[in-house]
Amino acid sequence: MLVRAHCRAAALFALVILAACGTDSTTSTIPPGAINLAVSDFPSSLAVDSTRRFTISVTRGQGYSGDVDLSIDSLPPGVFGFPFPNRLTNGVAVSSVSLSASRATTSGTYPITIRGTGTGVAAGTLRMNLVVTSPPGYQLDLTSPSLSVFPGTSASTRVLLKRTGGFTGAVNLLTTVSDSRVPLTIFLSPFARDSAVLTVTAAPTANAATLTLILTGRAAGLEDRTVAAVVSVRAGVSALEADPHVLRHVENSERDALR
């Protein structure tokens, strides 16, 4: 009886050992092979409304020789990119990528991940920073998009030139009005430190009217830019007749715009 008890205990101990060994063997299995990625000609920057190309190189190692599927993750909104071919078969090791940034893309630095996957092998990943830049250009803005003048008086606003993408060229301004019958004199000062002064003067004989004044900016190699101001000529009395304080206010506005 004592011998049998010892035998049963030994058998149970052996089963415990076998179960433990089997569990260790299952959890420590590592997929064979390796996928390594590298890139060449990756763009240092990608301008909005442009396309750049680079190359992904794949190295299969540690006994792996199968297909590799390529993808690019975490592209920012407005940026599109795809490897071609996106599946490398029969030992092919190179894929070309086109990256395009639409006009809706916001400039900035974005982390992206290039990923290569295969059956029964750990994925290869490569993390890069994609820098999206604004193209050379400019925008026009007004400190006051609405001007009110009395016959025989003036009103002024400042025209602001906002440059983007490293643009440093000259910008010329042209003016047009929606109703040329209104007797107005329009003066534009030259840009100084990317700021100019627009002054509108109504003739003493001007009648009440509301019109649109359009400023068009022109620079070599760039599309024209426009900004509009609404000009209101007050009813047929002068500023001084309407309110003695108005003329003083208009003069102060002009002086402030010129500072």
Backbone torsions as a table, in degrees:
resi	resn	phi	psi	omega
1	MET	NA	-39.7	179.5
2	LEU	-66.5	-38.1	179.3
3	VAL	-65.1	-42.9	-179.8
4	ARG	-63.1	-40.2	178.7
5	ALA	-61.5	-41.2	177.2
6	HIS	-63.6	-39.3	-179.0
7	CYS	-65.2	-43.6	179.8
8	ARG	-63.4	-40.8	178.8
9	ALA	-63.6	-40.1	179.2
10	ALA	-65.4	-40.6	-179.3
11	ALA	-65.3	-42.2	178.6
12	LEU	-63.2	-40.0	177.8
13	PHE	-63.1	-39.5	179.6
14	ALA	-65.5	-40.1	178.8
15	LEU	-64.2	-40.3	177.5
16	VAL	-60.4	-44.1	179.1
17	ILE	-61.8	-44.8	-179.1
18	LEU	-63.6	-41.9	179.0
19	ALA	-62.2	-43.4	179.7
20	ALA	-63.6	-42.9	179.8
21	CYS	-64.1	-40.8	179.7
22	GLY	-62.8	-40.2	179.2
23	THR	-64.5	-44.5	179.1
24	ASP	-61.4	-40.2	-177.6
25	SER	-64.6	-37.1	-178.2
26	THR	-71.3	-45.3	-174.7
27	THR	-77.4	-17.0	-176.6
28	SER	-101.1	5.4	-179.7
29	THR	-67.7	129.4	179.3
30	ILE	-114.5	128.4	179.4
31	PRO	-57.0	135.4	179.4
32	PRO	-72.7	161.5	173.7
33	GLY	86.7	173.5	-179.1
34	ALA	-155.9	148.4	174.2
35	ILE	-122.6	119.5	178.5
36	ASN	-114.0	136.9	-177.8
37	LEU	-116.9	148.3	174.0
38	ALA	-147.2	153.9	178.5
39	VAL	-125.4	153.9	173.7
40	SER	-134.6	149.0	-179.0
41	ASP	61.7	28.2	176.9
42	PHE	-65.6	130.6	-173.7
43	PRO	-65.8	133.6	175.5
44	SER	-67.5	-25.4	175.1
45	SER	-157.4	156.1	179.2
46	LEU	-126.9	114.9	-178.8
47	ALA	-78.3	146.0	174.8
48	VAL	-58.0	141.3	-179.5
49	ASP	65.1	39.0	177.7
50	SER	-144.9	169.9	179.6
51	THR	-131.7	136.2	175.4
52	ARG	-129.2	155.3	-178.0
53	ARG	-126.2	147.1	173.4
54	PHE	-147.3	175.3	-173.3
55	THR	-121.4	138.1	173.2
56	ILE	-106.3	128.7	175.9
57	SER	-110.1	135.0	-177.5
58	VAL	-115.8	131.3	174.1
59	THR	-116.7	121.1	175.9
60	ARG	-91.5	136.6	-177.3
61	GLY	-143.3	174.9	176.7
62	GLN	53.8	40.9	173.8
63	GLY	90.0	-4.6	179.9
64	TYR	-87.4	134.0	-178.9
65	SER	-138.7	14.9	-175.2
66	GLY	-84.9	-168.4	-179.5
67	ASP	-70.3	153.7	176.1
68	VAL	-129.3	124.0	176.3
69	ASP	-97.5	129.1	-177.1
70	LEU	-107.7	143.5	176.5
71	SER	-150.6	160.4	176.2
72	ILE	-122.8	121.0	-176.1
73	ASP	-105.4	157.0	171.0
74	SER	67.0	32.2	174.0
75	LEU	-69.0	141.0	-178.5
76	PRO	-70.3	159.6	177.2
77	PRO	-56.5	132.5	179.7
78	GLY	93.9	-9.7	178.2
79	VAL	-106.6	131.3	-178.9
80	PHE	-123.2	135.4	-180.0
81	GLY	-153.9	140.9	178.6
82	PHE	-150.7	139.3	175.5
83	PRO	-77.6	145.6	175.3
84	PHE	-136.9	116.5	-4.1
85	PRO	-74.8	155.4	178.5
86	ASN	-88.9	-10.4	172.6
87	ARG	-122.9	121.2	179.8
88	LEU	-98.4	116.9	-177.5
89	THR	-119.0	166.3	174.6
90	ASN	52.9	38.1	176.0
91	GLY	81.0	1.3	177.3
92	VAL	-60.6	137.7	-170.9
93	ALA	-124.6	3.0	-174.7
94	VAL	-131.6	138.4	175.9
95	SER	-136.5	144.6	179.1
96	SER	-102.1	140.8	-178.3
97	VAL	-122.1	134.5	172.7
98	SER	-109.3	125.4	176.7
99	LEU	-112.1	125.7	179.2
100	SER	-125.2	137.0	177.5
101	ALA	-114.4	120.8	179.2
102	SER	-77.6	171.7	179.5
103	ARG	-67.1	-17.6	179.5
104	ALA	-80.8	-5.0	-176.4
105	THR	-75.0	135.2	176.5
106	THR	-88.7	132.9	180.0
107	SER	-64.9	150.2	-179.1
108	GLY	156.0	-178.1	178.7
109	THR	-109.1	126.9	-174.4
110	TYR	-126.6	129.6	173.8
111	PRO	-77.8	131.2	176.7
112	ILE	-126.4	159.7	-179.4
113	THR	-125.5	125.9	173.5
114	ILE	-97.8	128.5	-171.8
115	ARG	-127.2	136.8	174.5
116	GLY	-122.9	125.7	-177.4
117	THR	-126.1	153.8	177.2
118	GLY	-149.2	167.1	-178.7
119	THR	-76.7	124.7	176.5
120	GLY	72.2	21.8	-179.4
121	VAL	-140.0	146.5	178.5
122	ALA	-65.0	141.6	-179.3
123	ALA	-67.1	145.8	171.7
124	GLY	-99.0	135.1	-179.2
125	THR	-129.8	151.5	177.9
126	LEU	-142.2	121.8	-177.4
127	ARG	-102.8	130.4	-177.2
128	MET	-132.0	161.2	172.5
129	ASN	-106.8	123.5	177.8
130	LEU	-100.7	121.3	-179.4
131	VAL	-102.1	116.0	178.7
132	VAL	-101.0	128.4	-177.3
133	THR	-119.4	154.9	174.5
134	SER	-77.6	142.9	178.1
135	PRO	-71.3	158.5	176.6
136	PRO	-57.4	132.4	-179.3
137	GLY	177.2	-164.4	-179.5
138	TYR	-161.6	163.6	173.3
139	GLN	-131.5	151.4	176.8
140	LEU	-108.7	143.2	178.5
141	ASP	-145.1	158.8	178.6
142	LEU	-120.7	139.6	176.3
143	THR	-68.8	-27.6	175.5
144	SER	-140.1	111.8	-178.4
145	PRO	-82.6	3.8	-179.3
146	SER	-133.2	126.5	-179.5
147	LEU	-122.1	140.4	178.2
148	SER	-126.2	125.9	-178.7
149	VAL	-130.9	149.7	171.2
150	PHE	-100.1	157.5	175.1
151	PRO	-53.8	129.8	178.9
152	GLY	84.8	5.9	180.0
153	THR	-126.5	174.3	-176.7
154	SER	-127.2	159.7	172.0
155	ALA	-142.6	148.8	-175.0
156	SER	-131.8	154.9	171.9
157	THR	-145.3	161.1	-178.0
158	ARG	-99.6	135.8	176.0
159	VAL	-98.2	122.9	-177.2
160	LEU	-106.4	132.8	178.3
161	LEU	-105.0	114.2	-179.1
162	LYS	-107.9	110.9	-176.6
163	ARG	-87.8	147.5	178.0
164	THR	-134.8	155.5	173.7
165	GLY	61.5	27.1	177.8
166	GLY	79.6	13.1	179.9
167	PHE	-67.9	130.7	-178.8
168	THR	-128.4	7.4	-174.3
169	GLY	-74.9	173.0	179.2
170	ALA	-80.7	145.8	177.5
171	VAL	-124.4	126.2	176.1
172	ASN	-102.8	141.9	-178.1
173	LEU	-110.0	136.2	174.4
174	LEU	-120.5	149.5	179.8
175	THR	-123.3	142.5	172.3
176	THR	-138.6	150.8	178.7
177	VAL	-120.7	151.6	-176.5
178	SER	-75.0	-18.6	179.1
179	ASP	-140.4	102.0	-176.4
180	SER	-75.8	-7.1	179.7
181	ARG	-75.8	-19.2	178.8
182	VAL	-76.7	123.7	-176.3
183	PRO	-75.8	94.3	179.5
184	LEU	-122.0	147.7	170.0
185	THR	-112.6	127.3	-176.8
186	ILE	-116.4	127.3	179.1
187	PHE	-123.0	133.4	176.2
188	LEU	-121.6	122.5	175.5
189	SER	-77.3	157.6	174.3
190	PRO	-63.9	155.1	175.7
191	PHE	-66.7	134.4	173.1
192	ALA	-134.5	117.6	-175.5
193	ARG	54.6	43.0	176.3
194	ASP	62.2	33.6	177.1
195	SER	-144.4	135.9	177.3
196	ALA	-132.3	162.8	-179.9
197	VAL	-113.6	127.5	175.3
198	LEU	-103.2	123.7	179.9
199	THR	-122.0	128.3	179.2
200	VAL	-115.1	127.2	179.5
201	THR	-120.4	128.9	177.6
202	ALA	-94.2	135.9	178.3
203	ALA	-66.1	152.7	178.7
204	PRO	-57.5	-24.3	-177.9
205	THR	-92.2	3.6	-175.4
206	ALA	-66.0	138.8	175.4
207	ASN	-94.4	167.3	179.7
208	ALA	-60.9	135.0	-179.9
209	ALA	-165.6	156.6	172.8
210	THR	-128.9	126.0	-177.0
211	LEU	-141.8	168.2	-179.6
212	THR	-108.0	130.3	176.4
213	LEU	-107.3	120.6	-176.6
214	ILE	-108.1	126.9	173.8
215	LEU	-103.6	129.6	179.4
216	THR	-116.2	125.5	176.8
217	GLY	-97.7	135.8	179.5
218	ARG	-128.3	130.6	178.7
219	ALA	-140.1	144.8	-177.1
220	ALA	-60.0	130.6	175.4
221	GLY	80.2	1.5	-178.2
222	LEU	-124.7	156.4	174.8
223	GLU	-69.2	150.7	177.4
224	ASP	-64.8	148.3	175.0
225	ARG	-120.2	144.7	-178.6
226	THR	-130.6	155.2	172.4
227	VAL	-148.2	146.5	-173.6
228	ALA	-122.9	147.9	174.2
229	ALA	-126.6	143.4	175.8
230	VAL	-95.9	124.4	-178.8
231	VAL	-110.2	124.3	178.5
232	SER	-112.8	121.1	173.4
233	VAL	-95.5	119.6	-175.7
234	ARG	-72.0	160.6	-174.7
235	ALA	-53.4	160.7	-162.7
236	GLY	-61.7	47.4	169.8
237	VAL	-126.6	155.1	178.6
238	SER	-77.8	163.1	179.2
239	ALA	-61.1	-39.4	-177.5
240	LEU	-67.8	-37.4	178.5
241	GLU	-69.2	-36.8	-178.5
242	ALA	-71.2	-43.8	-178.0
243	ASP	-165.5	117.9	-178.6
244	PRO	-57.9	-24.4	-178.3
245	HIS	-78.8	-19.8	-175.8
246	VAL	-66.3	-44.5	-179.1
247	LEU	-59.4	-41.7	178.2
248	ARG	-62.8	-38.7	179.5
249	HIS	-65.4	-41.8	179.1
250	VAL	-63.1	-43.3	179.6
251	GLU	-62.7	-40.7	178.0
252	ASN	-64.5	-38.3	178.9
253	SER	-63.0	-42.2	179.2
254	GLU	-63.1	-43.4	-178.9
255	ARG	-64.2	-40.4	179.0
256	ASP	-64.9	-38.7	-179.0
257	ALA	-66.2	-30.4	-176.4
258	LEU	-82.6	-10.7	-179.4
259	ARG	-73.3	NA	NA
